[in-house]
Amino acid sequence: MKEKVMDIYTIVSKFKTERDFENYLISIRWPNKPHCTRCQSVEVYKRSYEKGFKCRSCNSSFSVTCGTIFHSSKIPLSKWFYAISQILAAKKGISSLQLARSINVNRNTAWYLQHRIRKAMKEDLILKGIVEIDETYVGGSTTNMKQSYKKKRNPFKSGMVHKSPVLGMISRENKQVKLQVLSHADGKNIKPIVRATIESASKIVTDGFGGYFGLKEDFKTHVVLNHQKRILKKGEFHLSTIEGFFTMVKRAVFGQYHHISREHLQSYLDEIAFKSNYGNINSFDLLLRLGCARC
């Protein structure tokens, strides 16, 4: 049976003390038995709530947060849990200011929490079946941009130079999506990503952009829709799913975050894709497991 995301009400009802939060994280990270984060030995014992675990094999001390996204953080686990729940519940994202108000921390702390959590959301997916592929450009208009930023992003050129190209791939079979920021939207950058992300037995659908030329040799079928000639569909093949998803991405960027630097754009896209891929299952526990595996 699929479970819903753990919301704030469930967290408040289920956890009463910081020890409850720690015990839940222990059950997620080590469902069978705790093991040493240094030598992987299971010969460990619990010292106390404050001091964590001790390994009999290598004599090292460690806590449940060691080597996780919570590592070296003075922020209580309770606020981490509340932050994760708020982020997962916000379909179009939540700003650092809003998160700061919700969990009673300053804006910089909320921003730090968000980027640590987004780090756990990054995935290496393999898509299969009918896969729609398209590219878009994310970024604001230069109309009201400061001259210093405008010169930095678009000194002499026009068009999409001030925006960041993003490649989107979505599987029609299970609606899993992968978003990838590109340094430049061309075949040299696009084709290696497509080949590494999609199974060769899949059927891919693209528009007539030249960056996809030559992919027919790598996949079972490559259906090309010439949008310039108003060919938007061939039987079951179309690009409506990925185009609709791009609309939601841009609403999240403009509606919630307003401005995202090119440096951090990928992490925001990872968050949007993760919530789309796992919105109907217990993504809270999944994110905790991923967070325990990455730092």
Buried (B, 14 or more C-beta within 10 A) or exposed (E): EEEEBBBEEEBEEEBEEEEBBBBBBBEBBBEEEBBBBBEEEEEBEEEEEEEBBBBEBEEBBBBBBBBBBBBEBEBBBBBBBBBBBBBBBBBBBBBBEBBBEBBEBEBEBBBBBBBBBBBBBBBEBEBBBBBBBBBBBBBBEBEEBEEEEBEEBBEEEEEBEBBBBBBBBBBBEEEBBBBBBBEEBBBEBBBEBBEEBBEEEBBBBBBEBEBBEEBEEBBEEBBBBEEEEEEBEEEEBBBEBBBEBBEEBBEBBBEBBEEBEEEBBBBBBBBBBBBBBBBEEBBBBBBBBBBBEBB
